Amino acid sequence: MTTTALVSDESTTEDGNVLYIILISCVATIGGFLFGFDSGVINGTVDGLQVAFNSNSVGTGFSVASMLLGCAAGAFFAGWLADKFGRRNVLIVSAVCFIISAWGSGVATTSPEFIVYRVIGGLAVGAASVMAPAYISEVAKASYRGRMSTVQQVAIIVGLTAAFLSNYVLAQISGSALNPLWGGYATWRWMFWIELVPASVFFFALLVIPESPRFLVASGKKEQAKKVLVRLYGEREGTEKLAEIDQSLAADHHRPKLSDLYDKVKGRIRPIVWVGIGLATFQQLVGINVIFYYGAVLWQSVGFSESDALLTNVVSGSVSIAAVIVALLLIDRVGRKPLLWIGSAGMAITLALAAVAFATATLDENGNPTLSDAMGTLAFAAANIYVICFNFSWGPCMWVMLGEMFPNQIRGSGLAVAGIFQWTSNFAITMTFPILLTSVGLAGAYAMYAIFAAISVWFVLKMVHETRGIELEQMEG
């Protein structure tokens, strides 16, 4: 099956081109769905892992966070390998890793074995996290590139919500994540195996989409690039775009490499690299993945039952989808920068309110923290409004900007560096949360995240430049 079989010959018209771009972009966003599913599925399995592997809070934290080590490596090497072998080929390898990880995480019998499979899954998530938005930005026009790239975040949240819902349904069927389900296997194992279905769909769908035309030009494959560009934009515009891409590359037309991030003339790392690192790091320092990875544990720690805690995750995921849709509608109208600083301000306020609520928690006779009805309502409302603020701002905008803000010559390398910082920060936040929970408590953890959110307002206003409506060939490094 060829890519031309995906749509009719009428796709040579402008409207048809848009439909074709939407179609191939949606294939790339399946990687976002798996990114979200793989990140969220761990949420309902924490208790099962603790019992199955007889681990303490630090050991459980590492089992949960181990995937993020793979994510950091996957994001870094994906950007580097994508400049050598292509965006699509890297996504295909990530699909294979998703399949291996989903199967292996469910069959693991020891903590080290489980960690190996989660790291493999992390390689897939890391690669998909940077390559899916990069691929979309390299095939979509500037006028709607933000909306198309935001679909990636919609897919991530849908994947998270699907994982939360799947975990909830499976736990309801068996009675608990610890109980046996089909075939006598524990429910938490089936929570991982469910992912085999979308991972397989992703693999086969990737086989029928074209390679990024900007990669093809950078690799000297101009004839192949022209065919793709004509398919995307039509004969006249495709030919013009080919010349623009060619002119945007290095004067000596060498293939992109990591050293391009260093400005030899000025003797420093290009400023755009530091902006990318800042965006990638602040997205994690506001603590969003504490909600994603430890939501069930968090709500159970303040008195929710396992069932209610898992259902609360489903509610948070559904609210997140609505928030990302708002971003999708606004991102090409008002721009990336306004959404970022407004989201930062909203997160700082709601995180502070959640910290105040958790600071009032008292201990019951079993030593478990509990909240009054009023403070429980405040914590629940603040946490969900915080999730809304994140998902109409930093959730989609950070990935959109990383996929588009770097010039063509350094996009793969820039994504590699930003990606490793993003996932390393993710690992640090996720690994330290169980420790914070037992040392400074939820109030202290949320207060720390609130401070980072407040600092990110300054960072956006001072350092970030708007990319709305700017062609990739006009991005300055």
N, C-alpha and C positions, 0 to 999 in steps of 0.2 A: 504493500500500500504506500503510495506517495503522498506528499503533503498536498498536492493538487487535488487529491481525492477527498480531502477534508471539506472543501467547499466547492461550489459550482464555478464554471468559467465566468459567471457574472461578477466574481470577486475582483475582476480587473477594474471595475468602477470604483469611485471613491468610497461609496457606502460599503461595497463588497470588501474593499481593503480593510476598512474598520472592523467588519465582521470577522475577517480572517485574523487580524491582529488580536481581537478579543479572544478568538478561539485558541490560538497558540499560547496566548498569555494565560488563559485559564488552565492549560496543561501545566505550565510552570507553577501556577499557584497551588496545584496539588501538593507540591513540595512544602508550601506554607501550611496546608492542612496537616500534613504529616509532622511538620515542625511543631504545630500546636498540639496534636494528638500525643506525640511522643513526650512532649514536655508535661502535658496534663495528666497522662495516664498514671504516672507515679503517685499522684495525689491520693488516690484511693487504695494504694497498695502498701503504704508505709507500715501499717500495723502488721500486715502479712509478712513483710520483709523482716521486721523486728523479731517476730516469732519464728519464722522459718530458719533464719540465720543466727538467732540468739544474739543479737547485737545491741549495744547500748546506744545512747543518743548520738555520740560522736560517730560511731560505726554506721548507724542509720543515716546520719547526715552525709557521710561520705558515699554510701550506696546511692542516695538520692542525687548527690552532687557529682558523682563520678562521670555521668553522661556529659557534664559541662566541660570536663577536661577534653573529651573527644570533640565537643563543639568548638572549643578554642582551636584545636589542631585542624579540625575540618574546615573552619572558616578561613584560617590562614592559608592552608595548602590548597583550598579550593580556588582562592583568588590567584594564587601563583600558577596552579595547574591549568586554570581556565585560560590563561594567556598562552599556554603551550598547546593544549589539546582541545580547547573550545568550551563554551558555556554548557552546551547541551550534553557533551560527553561527561562532564563533571556531574551534571544532574543525574545522568543514567547510573553512574557509579554510586551516587548517594541513594538512589532507589534500591539498588542491590543491598546496600548497607542497612537500609530500613527493614528490608525483609529478613535479613540475618538477625538483626537485633530483636525484632518482634518475636521471632521464634525462640531465640536463645534466652531472652530474658524470662520467658515463661517456663523453660525447661531447666533452668539453673537450679542446682541443688546446694551450692555453697556461695558464700558472699563473694569470694574472688572471681568465681565463674560468672556470677551475675554482673559484677563490675566490668568484666571484659566485654560482655554483650552490650551493656549500657554505653560503654565507651565507643563501641562500633556504631551504636545508634547516634551517639553524639557526633561522630564524624559525619553522619548523614545529615543531621539537623544543622550543624555548622555550615556544611557545604550548601544546603538548600537555603539557609537563611541569607546568605550573601549572593548566591548565584540566581535565585528566582527573581528578586527585584532587579538585579543587574540585567538579566535577560529581558525582562519586561521593558525596562527603560531603554534598552538598545533596539527594540522593535517598534515601540509606540511613538507617536508624534508628540511634540512638546505641548500642544494644546490640550491633550487629554492624558499625558503621561502620568501625572499625579494621581488621577482617578484610577488608571489601570494598575499602577503600583500599589495603590491603597487596597485594591482587591486582594493583594497578597496578605495584608493584615486581616482583612475580613476572613480569609481562608485560615489564618493562624487561629483566630478566635473561634471560628466554627470548629476547627480541629480540637481546640481546648474544650469547648462545650460538648462536642461529641464524645470526647474521652470522659468528661465528668458524667454525662448522661449514661454512657455505657457502663462506667463503674457503678453508678447508682442502680441501674436496672439489674446488673449481674448480682450486686450485693443484696438487692431486694429478693431476687429469685432464690438465692441460697441462704439468705438470712444474715450473712456477714462475709467480708472479704476473706476471712480465715476458714470458712466452711468449704467442704468439697462441692464441686458443681458437676458438669458433664464429664463422664469418664473417670470420675473419682478424683479429678485434679482440683486443687484449691482454687477458689474463685479468683484470687489475685493473679494467678497464672493466666487464666482466661482473659483477664483485663488486658494483658499484653498481647495475647494471640489474636485478638480482634483486629489489631492493626495490620495483620497480614493482608487483609482485603484491600484497603486503600493503597498500601505499599505496592502491591502487584499491579493495580490499575495505573499507578504513577509510572512504573517501569515501562509498560507496554505503550502508554500514551506518548511517552518521550520519544519513542522510536519513529514517530510520524511527524514531528515538528522540525523546522529548518534550524540550522545553526545561526547564531547571531551574525548579522552582516558586518558589524563593526569589528568583530573578531576576525572574520574572513579577510577584511581589508588589511588589518594589522598583520595578518599572516601571509600577505602577498597573494591571496586567492581572490583577485579582483573580479574575475569572470563569474565565479560562484557567488560572490557578494552582489554583483549586479543583478543576477537572476533573482536572488532573494529580495533585494530592494525594489525591483520592478514588481515583484509579486506583492510586496507590501504597499507600495506607494504609487504604482503606475510607471509607465515608460519614462515620461519626461522628468517627473520628480525623483524617481529612482536613480536616473543617470546623474542628475544634479547632486543628489545626496551622496552618491559614490565619490564625486570630486571633493565635496566638503569634508567627508570623513578622511579622505586621503591627505588633504591639506592640514587637517588638525593633528596629524601624527608627527612624530619627531622629524626634523629636517633631513636626517640621514636615513629615514625610514627603517630604522632598526626595530626588531620586535620588542614589545614592552618587556621591561624587566624591573626587579625590585629597586635597583639603584636609581631608577628614574625619579623616585620620590625625593632624592637629594638634588637640590639646585646647585649645580657646580659653579655657576656664575656668582651667586651670592654666598656660596659656602654654607648653606644651611638646609635643613629639611623644609620642604615646601609648607607654607602656612596652612594650606588646605588639609594637609595630613593631620595637623594638630586639631583642627576643627572637627574632622572626622572622628578622631580618637575621643574628643570631648563629647560629641553626640552619642557615640557608642557606649561610653562609660557612664554618663549621667542617666541614660535610659535604665540602667541596672541599679545605680546607687539610690534611686527613689524606692527600691524595695518591691517592685511589682511582682517579681517571681516568688516572693514569700507567699503571696496570695495564690499563685498558680500551683506551686509545688507543695505547700504546707497548709492549704486552706482548710482541709478536713481536720488536721491536727490542731490548727489555730482555733477553730470554732469549738472543737471538743474540749479544748483546754479551758474554755470559759463556760462550760456547762451544756453545750449542745450534744445530743445523742449522735452516734455514728451516722444513722440514717438522715437526721436533720442536717448534719454537717455536710454530707455529700449532696443533699438537695440544695443547700445554700450555694454550693459551688455551681450547680446548674443555673441557679438564678443569676449569679454573678457573671457567668458566661453569656447568658442571654442578654443581659444588660450591656455587656461588652460589645456584642454584635451590633446592637442599636447605635452605640457610640461611634463605632468605626464607620457605620453607614453615614452618620453625620459628617465625619471627616471626609468620606468619599465625595459627598456633595459640595463640600466647602474648599477642599485643598487646591483646586485649580481656579477658584474664584477669589478667595482671600489670601491664598499663599500658605507656605509651610511655616514661616517664621511667626506670624501671629498665633497660629494654632499651638505652636510649641510653648511660647511664653505664657499664654493664657492657661494652658494645661499645667505648666509648672506651678503657677500661682494657685490654681485649684487644688493640686496635689499637696502643696505645702500646708494649706489650710485644713484639708480633710484629714491628712495624716496627723496633724497636731490635735485635732478634735478626737481622733481615735486614740491617741496617746493619753489624752485626758480621761477618756472613758475607761481605758484599761488600767489607769493608775488607781482607780477606785475599787478594783477587784479585791474581794476578800477570800479567805480560804475556808473550805467546808471541813467537815470532820475527817475527810480522807486526804486533806491537804491539797485539794484541787481548787483552782481559782474560780470564783463565780462573780457575776455582775448583777446589779439590781436591774429590774425591768427597764427603768429609764436609761441607765447607762448601757445596757445591752442593746436597746433600740438605737442609741446614739452611735455605738460602735458599729452596728450593722449598717446603719444609714451612711456613716462616714466612709466605711470601707467600700461600699458600693458606689458612692459618689466619686471616691478616689479612683476606682476602676474606670468609671465613665471619663473622668478627666484624663487619665492615661491613654485611654483607647480612642479619644478623638484628637489626641496630640502626639505624644512621644511614641505611642505604639506604632501607628502607621508612618508618621512624618520622619522618624529617624531612618527607617528602612528605605523610604522613598528618597530621602536626601543622599544617603550613602550610595544608592544605586545610580544617582544622576549627577552629583556634585563634582565628581572627579573628571578631569579631561580624559579623552579617549586613551591617550598614551599611558596614563597611570591608573585607569579605573580598576583593573584587576589587582594591581599591587596595593592601591589605596584601600580597597575592600579587604584585602588580606590582613593589613595592619589594623584597620578599624575593627575587623571581625574578631581578631584574637584578643583585643582589648575588651570588646563587648562581652565575649564569653568568659574571659578571665574574671571580669567584674561580676558576672552572673554567678560564677563558681564561688567567689569570695562571699557574696551576699547569701547564697544558698547554704554554703558550708557553715557559716557563722550563725545562722538564725537559731538552730537548736541550742547552741551555746549561749546566745543572748537570751533565749527563752528561759534558761535556768539560772542566768546571772542577773541581768537587769530587767528581765520580764518583758512582756509585750509592750508596756508603756515606754520603756527605755528604747526598745528596738524601733518603735514607730516614731519616736521623737528624733532619733538619728536620721531616719529616712526623710522626715519632714525638713530637717536642716539641709540635706542634700537637694531636695526639691526647691527650696528657697534659693540656694546658690545657683541652681540651673536657670532661674529666671535671669539673673545677671549674665550668665554665659550666653544665653540666646540673644539677648538684647545687644551685647557687646561684640560677640565673636561671629555669630552666624549671619550669612548673607542669603537673601532670597534667591531661589532657583526657579520660581514659577514662570512658565512660558519661555524659558531660555533653552535653545537647542543644545544638545550635548556637545556639538562642535564649537560652541561659544563659551563653554565652561572654562574658567580661568583657574590655574593651579598655583 
